[in-house]
Amino acid sequence: MRSWSPCSCRVLTFAMLSMAACGDHGRPIVAKDSSVAAAHAVPTILLIGTSLTAGFGLDPVDAWSTRLQQMIDSAGLRFHVSNAGVSGETSADALHRMDWLLSQGTPAIVVVETGANDALRGQSVDAVNSNLEAILDRLDRLVRRPVIVVAGMEALPNMGRAYGQRFRSVFPAAAAAHRAVYLPFFLAGVAGVDSLNQADGLHPNAAGSRRVAVNVWRTIGPILDSLQRR
C-alpha cells in the first residue's frame, strides 16, 4: 500500500472532516439498505459501520456490501447482508444505536466497523476502546449470540505514531477479549491508492470497493461456509 505523504494527509484530513460532518441538519446519513428488520428466510449478516461501510459516494450496486452479497450468492451460501452503515458515525454513536438495531432481530453474524471518525477528531483512544467494548458486551449478552467480527482500523499518519499504534491495537485486543473474529484493516491495498479511491482521497471508488469486498470475504467466507454446514 502506498504511504501517505504530508500533503496527502492534509487533503485526507480535510476530506474526512467534511465527511464526518455530513448529514441533514446534523443527522447522520443512513445507508439505503440500513433496515435490519426485513423478514428474510435466511440468516442475516449485519454490518455496523461508518461511511466506509455505508458506501458513501457510490451507486448502491457498487458498494462493497453489495459485492459481498454477490460473492455469497455465487458460493451457494444462504445469507442476507444488511448494511447498517452510517456516514459520520463515531463509536459512541454506534453504541447508542445498538439497542435499536438489535430490536429488529438477532443476526447470525455482526461485523463491527467503527472508530475512523473518532481518530479523525482526535478522540481519546481509551474512549474508543470503552465504546467498542460496550458494543461487544451488548452483543455478548444476546440469548442467541451471533458470530462477532471486529474490523481493524487505522488512524491517519498525521495523528502521530504513538496515537496510531495505540489506536490500531484497540481492535485486535477487543476481538480477543470477546472471542470475536478479527478482520484486519479492510482497506488494505486500497487506502492511499489514488486509482482505488474517490476524488476525496478517502472513500473507495467502485474498483476499490471490489477490493474491500475481497478483503472481507477472505475472513468471513470460511465462517459462512462453516455455519451453513451445521
C-alpha positions, 0 to 999 in steps of 0.5 A: 500500500502506498504511504501517505505523504504530508500533503496527502494527509492534509487533503485526507484530513480535510476530506474526512472532516467534511465527511464526518460532518455530513448529514441533514441538519446534523443527522447522520446519513443512513445507508439505503439498505440500513433496515435490519428488520426485513423478514428474510428466510435466511440468516442475516449478516449485519454490518455496523459501520461508518461511511466506509461501510455505508458506501458513501459516494457510490451507486448502491450496486457498487458498494462493497456490501453489495459485492459481498452479497454477490460473492455469497450468492455465487458460493451457494451460501444462504445469507442476507447482508444488511448494511447498517452503515452510517456516514459520520458515525463515531463509536459512541454513536454506534453504541447508542444505536445498538439497542435499536438495531438489535430490536429488529432481530438477532443476526447470525453474524455482526461485523463491527466497523467503527472508530475512523471518525473518532481518530479523525477528531482526535478522540481519546483512544481509551474512549474508543476502546470503552465504546467498542467494548460496550458494543461487544458486551451488548452483543455478548449478552444476546440469548442467541449470540451471533458470530462477532467480527471486529474490523481493524482500523487505522488512524491517519499518519498525521495523528502521530505514531504513538496515537496510531499504534495505540489506536490500531491495537484497540481492535485486535485486543477487543476481538480477543477479549470477546472471542470475536473474529478479527478482520484486519484493516479492510482497506488494505491495498486500497487506502492511499491508492489514488486509482482505488479511491474517490476524488476525496482521497478517502472513500473507495471508488467502485474498483476499490470497493471490489477490493474491500469486498475481497478483503472481507470475504477472505475472513468471513467466507470460511465462517459462512461456509462453516455455519451453513454446514451445521 
